[in-house]
Amino acid sequence: MKYAFLTAVLALSAQAAAQTSGPARTVNIGMGYIPNVQFTPFYVADQLGYFRAEGLNVKFQHGYINELMPLLLQGKLDFVVGDPEDAIFARNQGAPVRYVMAMYQKSPVTVFSLKPLNTPAELKGKTVGIPGPFGSSYSAIQAVLGEARLENGRDVKLATIGYTQLDALRAGRVDAAVGYINNDVVQLRAGGSKVYTLDLSQAYPMTGVGLITTDSVLGGDLGKRVVRASQRGLKFTLGSPTQAFKTAQPVFGATGGSLDVLRASLPLMSSSFTAQSGLGANNPANWTKAVAALVKQGKLPASARASEFYTNSLISRTLK
């Protein structure tokens, strides 16, 4: 029995050595804008050697999503970390891409105000600041207004203010603003303000930022290796956020975000669904409702099906 056990251990060790020996495969991952604390799980996966354990040498490239998606399609990037809508609208236009792992199970998009705000119905008669008529935040606020039967221009005024939500709110130029629970709200509360927020997930239960790749990558084993390393980064971040922050901070620097921002992000990274299906898994029910909202908004054809835009085929269910 002992001999058999030792033989099995040696066999597994030899297999692991075979996977990591030889030249590492370089994998290029595009990430939004600039190095930031929000990408901590991926930085951790790199810094702690989770990618190396998969025989990978990871290179991160930061930029705007409209720059990164073309590079993904050209094969210059293997993955992009972006919003699910980035994959949805690209695939709807014929691009062979899919969303394959959710870093955030729940979108961080929220409506926040310095005045009491408890339900979407209370937005009636108010001016709500939005970055612009684009992106996940716009899709979310449209879904919320639609479910509350509020019409922009009649019941609510959506004002394009760019990314000046905090200044606009403090100056009273808007009554509420669309922003992020793990960024804008954190900054306001850190400054001593009492902040009221609306949970938009009932009307628009879309996942948040995550990994997007091409159909060609899905055809090989690279995808599973990258996702498995990223899942390990997620697991470490959830279990040891302070240590994860310290591990990743050399990458994103002193100005790339605070531990408070990371802590506010933790509740978005897991759910009762991932406890059963694995970290990073996509919840089909949530995707179905969110895609239906996009169809209702006229952004997708009536024939669109959520399963066209994402897959759970790369998720390790045993790594929770």
N, C-alpha and C positions, 0 to 999 in steps of 0.2 A: 504494500500500500504506500509506504513511504517512498519507495523507488519510483512508483508510478506518479506520485505527486511531484517529486523532484524532476522527473522527465517532462511533465507538463509545464512546470515553471521554466525549465530551460528552453523548451520549445517556444513558449510565449516570449521569452527574452530574446531569443534568436529572431523571432518574427518582428519584434519591436526594433531590434538593431537593423534588420534588413530594410525596414520602412524609413529609418532616419539616416542610414549610411548612404554614401554616394552624394552627388551634388544635389542641393536642395532646389526644388522647383520654385521659381520666382512667381509670386502672385501679386497682381497690382489691384489695389482697392481704392476707389475714389470716394472722397468724403466731402460733405458740404462746406463751403466757405473757408474757414481757417481752423487750425487745431483748437479743439475745445473740449471742456470737461464732459460734454454730452457723449463723446465717443469713447469714454473710459473703458467700457468692456473690450473694445477692439485693441486699444493701447495695452491693456492688461494682458490680453491674449498674446500679444507680441513680446512685451517685456518679460513675462513669466515663462516664455518658451513654449506656449501651447501650439503656436504655428510651427515652430521648429520640430516639435514632437510629431507633427503630421508630415514632416519632410518638406516644409514650405519656408521660403524666405519672403516675408511680406513687405511690400512697399506701399505706403499710403500717399495718395495725391489729393490735395485739397483744392477745391474750386467750386464755382457755382454749378448747380445741377444741370443748367442748360449747356454748360461746357463739358460736363462729365458724361452725360448720356451719349452724345455722339462718339466719344472716345470708347465707351463700352461697346457700341455697335461696330466700331472700326477694329475691335480686338486689341486696342491699346490699354484697356482696362479689363480685368476679369470680373470685377464686381463693383457696384456702386452702393453706397449707403445713402438711401433717399427715402422720401415719403412713398407710401403705396400708390398714391395718385400718379407719381412719376412713371411707375411701371404700367399702371392701368391705361393712362392716356397714350403712352407710347405704343403699347401692344394694340390698342384699339385702332391706331393708325398704321398697323402692319409690322411694327418692330418686334423681332423675336425675343422678347424679354419677359421675365417673370419675377415676382416678389417671392423670396424664398426663406427669409427668416426675419421675425419681428423682434427688434431690440426692445421696442415699446409695445406691449399688448394693448395699451390704451393711448390714444392720441393725447398729447399734452395741451392741445388747443382748448382754451377756455374763454369765456366772456367775464371780464372783471371790472369792478367799479369801486369807488371810494364811498359810494352811497348804498344804502340797503338794496339788495338785489337777490331775490330768492327763486323766482321762476322766470322762464322765457316770456311769459305773458306781461311781466312788468317792464319789458323793453318797449312796450307801446308808448309812442310819443317821445321817445328818446333818440338822441344821436349817438350812434355807435361807431367808433373809429376802427377801421380795418387797414391792414398794410396796403391792400389793393384788391381788385377783382381777380384774384388768382390764388393758386396753391391750396393746400389742405385747410388752411384757416377759412378761406372763402367758401369752400365746399361745406365745411362744418356749420358756419353761421347761416348759410342758405338753408341747410337741412333743418336747423333749429327753428328758423323763422317760418319755414313751410309747415312744420308740425304744429307750431303755435298759431298758425293761420294769420301770420303777420306779413304784410307786404312792404317791401322796400319802396320808399317814396310816398307811401300812403300812411302806413302805421309806424314805420321806423325809417330813420335816415341813416344809411350806411355811408360814412364819410371816409374817403381815401386819405390817409394821413402818413403813409409810409411806415417806417419803423420808429415812430415818435410817440408810441402809445403812452409812455409814462409821462412825458412832458405835456402832452395834450390833455391827459386826465387830470394832472395836478393843476394845470392852468384853467380847467373848466371848459375847454374848447369842445370836449365830448363828454357825454354822461357815462359812457362805458366804452370798453375797447376789447378787441379780440387779440389775444396774445397767448402766452404759455404759462401754465401753472408752475412749471419748474424753472422759470426765468423771470419774467416780468413781475409775477406775483411775489416771488422770493425777494426781488429787489425792493418792492414797495414795503413789504413787511419788515425787511431788514432796516428800512428807514423809519420805522415806527408807525406806519400807516395801518389802519384797519381796512382790510380788503375783503370784498364780497365777490364770490365767484359762482358761475353757473357750470354745472357738469353737462357737457354737450353730448356725452356718449349714448344717451338714450335715443336721441334723434339720429346720431351719426356715429355708430360704434366702430369706426375704422381703427385699425392698428396705427401705430405711429411709425417713426423712422425705422428702417431695417435694411437687410441685404437684398439687392436686385442683381440678377445675372441674366445671361443669354441662354437660349435653348441649347446651343452647342456645348456650353459648360455643363448643363444638366445631363448631357449624354455620357459624361465620363465620371471619374471618381474625385476630381478636383473639388467639385461642389461640396461633397460630403465632408471632405477634409477641412475645408475652410469653415463650413458651418459648425462642425464639431469643435474646432478650436475657438470659434466665436461663442458657442454655447458655454464652453468652459470659462471664457472671460466674463460672460454674464453671471455664471454661478458664483465665481469668486467675488465679483462686484457686489452682488446681493448679500453674500455671506460676510464679507469684510470690507464695507464701504470706505472706512478710513484708510485702511491699508491699500485698497484699490486706488484711492485718490492719490496717495503718496507715490504709488508705483507709476501712475500715469502722468503725474504733474510735470516731470521732466520733458514730456512730449508736448503738452499744451501750454506750459509756461505759467508764470505768475498772473498773467492777465487773461488766461483762457477759461476762467470760471472758478467758482468756489466749492468747498465741500457742501455747503448748504444747497447749492444747485444739484449736486449729485444726490444728496439725501432726498431731495424733493422728487428726483427722477425714479428712485427705487420702486415706489408703488406702481409705476407704469410698466415695470419690466417683467412682472410675473402676475399670474392669476390662478384661479381654481382650475381653469382649462389647462394651463401649462403644467400644473402639478400632476395631471394625468397624461398629458400628451408630449411633454418635454419643453424645456425653455426655448423660446423662439418660435414655437408652433403657431400657426394661423388658425383662429377660431372660425370655422365655416359659417356659423350662424351670424356672427358679427360682420363678416365679409358680405354675406348675402344681403343683409339689411343696408349696409353702407353703399354697396353697388346699386341697389334699388333706388337709394336716394339720389345717386348721380344720374341714373336714368330719368328720374322724375325732374331733375334740374335741366335735362336736355343735353347733358355732357356725354352720354353714352346712348347707343341705340337701344330700342326696346328689347332686342334679342340678346343683349349682353348678359353673360352669366359670370358670377363671381369666380367660379372655378377656372375660368380661362386665364385669370390674371395672377394667380398665386399657386404655389405647391408646397406641400409638407414632406415631399419625398426625400429631402436632404436632412430632415430633423432626426437627431438621435433621441429616441423616446426613453432610453435607459439613463441618459445623462440629464438629470432633473436639476 
